[in-house]
Amino acid sequence: MYADYYLEFSCALSSEGQEEILSARLMDLDFLGCASERESFRAFAQKECWDQSLEAVSEIFRSLGLDWSCACVLPENWNAKWEEGFDPIVVDGHCVIRASFHPSSETDLPEIVIDPKMSFGTGHHETTYMMISQMSRLDFEQKSVLDYGSGTAVLAIRAEQLGAMEIDAIDYDPHCTESAKENIDVNACSNIHVHEGELALLEGKSYDIILANINRHVILDNLERLNGMLRSGGQILFSGLLQSDYGLMAENFRAQGWKIDVVDHRGEWICVLVRSTNERTKERLID
């Protein structure tokens, strides 16, 4: 059932780095997404946040010395806010991401057409930008792919452009899955299957490449399940993580028997590529 309205938390930023800290901490509280323009910061949450975590939200802003406000927004108002500030973006010379109301790019680069509506993923945030940049360096040809926390399905769409054979895009938010299906149709994709629900819904499936641009809390809670879904020699590309998260995440990644191949950073955010080495499987066989 869709929420009747959403909450928009906003504040004026006062120093560098506050946007990244706010985004990471609020996403740990299951916020839907965050955005900033110049010194203005906005974050969106479902209305249940009002009862469940308002004090935690207040503490996050207070710890950074920021005054904040909260307002109720309707779905159509949120859509308009995104459309006002969404400009086309070129990701490291690999592809162009634009909305349907933008004219086609005059470059020869592949285009991804994304209308975000009530979901997130336009390539503008550092984490999505890094994911798409790193994806362009991987071999997706004839691979099976999982886009975990798919949002607009921008990563799944890019995976198909790069040659992926079968792609599962999963998100628990019905607004995201609806948006994903629309974007998949607009981009004429045929290898992407959209699923609404938690990761357990895909139990028993396995993948060559997993894309997980979520947040530290969700990633840590699902490492065992992700490990079980990753094929021998497979790769997982993670983001939604701050540079300050790296030590903890690296320790947990290695505990799964994964080798860390790449660590990229943009602003305060990082993107980490890991690869299965089957070390844990061998240890279990020995035990």
C-alpha positions in Angstrom: 0.0 0.0 0.0 1.5 3.4 -0.9 2.0 6.0 1.7 -0.5 8.9 1.5 2.4 11.4 1.9 6.1 11.5 2.6 8.3 13.5 4.9 10.8 16.0 3.6 13.6 16.9 6.0 15.7 19.9 5.0 18.5 22.1 6.4 21.1 24.5 5.3 24.6 23.0 5.2 27.3 24.9 7.1 30.5 23.1 6.3 32.1 20.7 3.8 31.4 17.0 4.3 28.1 17.4 6.1 26.1 16.2 3.2 27.9 12.9 3.1 27.6 12.3 6.8 23.9 13.2 6.8 23.1 11.0 3.8 24.9 8.0 5.3 23.3 8.3 8.7 19.8 8.9 7.4 20.0 6.0 5.0 20.8 3.8 7.9 17.4 4.8 9.2 15.8 3.5 6.0 15.3 6.9 4.4 14.4 6.7 0.8 17.1 9.1 -0.5 18.9 12.4 -0.1 19.8 15.2 -2.3 21.6 18.6 -2.1 22.0 21.7 -4.2 24.6 24.2 -3.3 24.2 24.6 0.5 20.7 23.2 0.7 20.1 19.6 1.8 16.9 17.5 1.6 16.1 14.0 2.6 12.9 12.0 2.1 11.3 9.3 4.3 8.1 7.4 4.4 5.6 8.9 6.9 6.2 6.0 9.4 9.5 7.7 10.2 7.5 10.4 12.1 6.6 7.8 14.8 9.5 5.4 14.6 12.7 7.4 14.3 12.0 11.1 14.6 14.2 11.4 17.8 17.0 9.6 16.0 16.7 11.9 13.0 16.8 14.9 15.3 19.9 13.7 17.0 21.7 13.3 13.7 21.1 16.9 12.7 21.8 18.1 16.3 25.2 16.3 16.4 26.3 18.3 13.4 25.0 21.6 14.8 22.3 21.9 12.1 18.8 23.4 12.4 16.3 21.4 10.4 12.7 21.4 9.4 10.2 18.8 8.3 7.3 19.1 5.9 4.8 16.7 4.4 4.9 16.2 0.7 2.6 14.5 -1.7 4.0 12.1 -4.4 3.3 14.5 -7.2 5.1 17.3 -5.4 8.1 15.1 -4.9 8.2 14.2 -8.6 8.2 17.9 -9.5 11.0 18.6 -7.1 13.2 16.0 -8.8 12.4 17.1 -12.3 13.3 20.7 -11.5 16.9 19.8 -10.5 17.7 16.8 -12.7 20.1 17.7 -15.5 21.8 15.2 -17.9 25.1 13.8 -16.7 28.0 12.1 -18.5 29.6 9.4 -16.4 33.4 9.4 -17.0 33.0 9.3 -20.7 31.2 6.0 -20.6 27.5 6.9 -21.0 25.0 9.7 -20.7 22.1 9.6 -18.2 19.1 11.9 -19.0 15.4 12.2 -18.4 12.8 11.7 -21.1 12.1 15.4 -21.0 15.7 16.2 -22.0 16.7 16.2 -25.7 19.0 13.3 -26.9 22.7 13.8 -26.3 24.7 14.9 -29.3 27.5 12.6 -28.4 28.1 9.0 -29.6 27.9 7.7 -26.0 25.2 5.2 -25.0 22.3 6.9 -23.3 20.2 5.8 -20.3 16.8 7.5 -20.0 15.7 7.7 -16.4 12.6 9.4 -15.0 13.2 9.1 -11.3 9.7 9.9 -10.0 9.5 8.5 -6.5 12.7 6.5 -6.6 16.4 7.3 -6.6 19.2 6.7 -9.0 20.0 9.3 -11.7 23.8 9.1 -11.6 24.2 12.4 -9.9 24.9 11.1 -6.4 28.5 10.1 -5.9 27.7 6.5 -5.1 25.6 5.9 -8.3 28.2 7.7 -10.4 31.0 5.5 -9.1 28.9 2.3 -9.6 28.3 3.1 -13.2 31.9 4.2 -13.7 33.3 0.9 -12.3 30.7 -1.2 -14.1 32.1 0.1 -17.4 35.4 -1.5 -16.5 33.9 -5.0 -15.8 33.0 -7.8 -18.2 29.2 -8.2 -18.3 29.1 -10.1 -21.6 26.6 -13.0 -21.2 26.8 -12.7 -17.4 24.0 -13.1 -14.8 23.5 -10.0 -12.7 21.7 -9.0 -9.5 20.9 -5.3 -8.9 20.1 -5.2 -5.2 18.2 -2.2 -4.1 17.6 -1.3 -7.7 15.7 2.0 -7.3 15.2 3.4 -10.8 17.0 0.3 -12.3 19.7 2.6 -13.8 22.4 0.0 -12.9 20.4 -2.9 -14.3 19.8 -1.0 -17.5 23.5 -0.2 -17.8 24.3 -3.9 -17.1 22.1 -4.9 -20.1 23.8 -2.3 -22.3 27.2 -3.8 -21.3 26.0 -7.3 -22.5 24.5 -9.0 -19.4 22.4 -12.0 -20.3 20.0 -12.2 -17.3 19.4 -9.5 -14.7 17.3 -9.5 -11.6 16.5 -6.0 -10.2 15.0 -6.1 -6.7 13.7 -3.4 -4.3 11.3 -3.5 -1.4 9.6 -0.2 -2.3 6.6 -0.5 -4.7 7.3 3.0 -6.0 10.8 1.9 -7.0 9.7 -1.3 -8.8 7.0 0.7 -10.6 9.6 3.3 -11.7 12.1 0.6 -12.6 9.6 -1.1 -15.0 8.8 2.2 -16.7 12.5 3.0 -17.2 13.2 -0.5 -18.4 10.5 -0.1 -21.1 11.7 3.3 -22.1 15.2 2.0 -22.6 13.9 -1.0 -24.6 15.5 -3.6 -22.3 14.5 -7.2 -22.5 16.8 -9.1 -20.1 15.8 -7.4 -16.8 13.3 -9.0 -14.4 11.9 -6.7 -11.6 11.1 -8.1 -8.2 9.4 -6.4 -5.3 10.5 -7.6 -1.8 13.5 -8.5 0.3 16.5 -10.3 -0.9 15.3 -13.6 0.5 12.7 -13.6 -2.4 15.6 -14.7 -4.7 16.9 -17.4 -2.4 18.5 -20.2 -4.4 19.5 -18.1 -7.4 23.2 -17.3 -8.2 24.9 -14.6 -10.1 28.2 -13.7 -11.8 28.0 -10.1 -10.8 26.1 -8.5 -7.9 25.5 -4.7 -7.7 24.7 -3.4 -4.2 24.4 0.4 -3.9 22.5 0.6 -0.6 23.9 1.5 2.8 26.3 0.0 5.4 23.5 -1.3 7.6 21.7 -3.3 4.9 24.9 -4.6 3.4 26.2 -5.9 6.7 22.9 -7.6 7.5 22.9 -9.4 4.1 26.6 -10.4 3.6 26.0 -14.1 4.3 23.0 -14.2 1.8 25.0 -12.3 -0.8 27.9 -14.7 -0.4 25.6 -17.7 -1.0 24.3 -16.0 -4.2 27.7 -15.3 -5.6 29.1 -17.8 -8.1 32.7 -19.0 -8.0 34.9 -16.2 -9.2 32.0 -13.8 -9.1 32.2 -10.1 -8.3 30.2 -7.8 -6.1 30.3 -4.0 -6.5 29.3 -2.2 -3.4 28.6 1.5 -2.7 26.5 3.6 -0.3 29.5 3.6 2.0 31.5 6.4 3.5 35.3 6.4 3.5 35.1 6.1 7.3 33.2 2.8 6.8 36.1 1.1 4.9 37.9 -0.5 7.8 34.8 -2.2 9.1 33.5 -3.2 5.7 36.9 -4.6 4.6 37.1 -6.8 7.6 33.6 -8.2 6.9 34.3 -8.6 3.2 37.5 -10.6 3.9 35.6 -12.7 6.5 33.4 -13.9 3.6 36.5 -15.1 1.7 36.3 -12.2 -0.7 39.4 -10.4 -2.2 39.1 -6.6 -2.5 40.1 -5.7 -6.0 39.2 -2.0 -6.3 38.4 0.8 -3.9 37.2 4.0 -5.6 36.3 7.2 -3.8 34.4 10.4 -4.7 33.9 13.0 -2.1 33.4 11.2 1.2 31.9 8.2 -0.5 33.6 4.9 -1.6 32.8 2.1 -4.0 34.4 -1.3 -3.4 34.8 -4.2 -5.9 35.3 -7.6 -4.3 35.8 -11.0 -5.9 34.9 -14.5 -4.6 38.0 -16.7 -3.9 36.0 -19.6 -2.5 38.2 -19.5 0.7 35.3 -19.9 3.0 33.9 -22.8 1.0 37.2 -24.6 1.2 37.4 -24.0 5.0 34.0 -25.5 5.5 34.9 -28.5 3.5 38.0 -29.0 5.7 35.9 -28.6 8.8 
